[in-house]
Amino acid sequence: MKIIVDSALLYIYRPLLRVALLLLLLELPGTFLPLVLLPDICFTSFPFGLSLEGQYIIKNLFLISAAFAIGSKVRLQADPKRLL
């Protein structure tokens, strides 16, 4: 949880965006791992019955993927001359 808050603050300052994406990349395996290792805690009935913990993990995966989608567009907007 602390990594998410710290990396969210890094999104405010554009030069630190790559650091924020690196932190999210490091967090991704830790976020996804309980779905694989502890499916009895994350699912009430596999594959669609998510428990509250499973919903929280899926929410984090969506937030991480949204951050990477936003981060992938920033470089193109920052310096359009590099495309030429």
N, C-alpha and C positions, 0 to 999 in steps of 0.2 A: 504494500500500500504506500509506503514512504517513497519508493522509487517512482510511482505514478505521480505523486504530488510534486516531487522534485523535477521530474521531466516536464510536467505541465508548466512549471515556472520557466523552464528553458525555452518554451515555445514563444514566449513574449519577445525575446531578443533573437532576431533572425540569425546572427552568426553562430549561435549556440544550438541551432536546430539539428545539426548533424549529431551533436552530443546527445540530444534528447532522443533521437531515433536510435542511436546506439544503445542507450539505456533501455529503450523499449524492446529492442532486439534481444538483449540479455534477459529481459523479464519474460519473454514469450514462452520459453520452455517451462519455466516455473509456473506460469499461469495455466498452461495446457496439461501439465503432468497429472494433476488429480483426476482428470477425466479418464486417464488411462490406468493409473494405479489404484484408484479408489472409486470404481464405478458404482459400488453399492451405496456410497454416500452421495454421489452426484446425481444418481438416477433413481426414481421410484419404480419405473418400469422402462426398460431399455427399448428403443432409443429415444422415445419422445417424452417420457415422463420425467422432467427435470425437477430435482429438489431445489430448495432455496440456494444451497451452495452451488449446484450446477448452473442455475440461472446467473448467479454472480460471476462464475467463471466464463460463461458464454458472453456476458455483457462486457467483461474485460477484453475478450478476444475481438469483439466488434470495435471497441474503443481503440485498441492497438492497430487494427487494420485501417480504421479511419485516419489515425494519425499518420500511418505510412502513405496513405493515398494523398493526404494534404501535403505531407513532406516531399513527395515525389514531384509535385507541381511547383514548389517554391523556386527551385533552381531555374526552371524555364522562365518564370516571371522576373527573376532577379537580373538576369543577363541575357536578353534575347539575341544579342550579337553572336553568342557562342554557337548558335544554330547555323549560322552562315558559313 
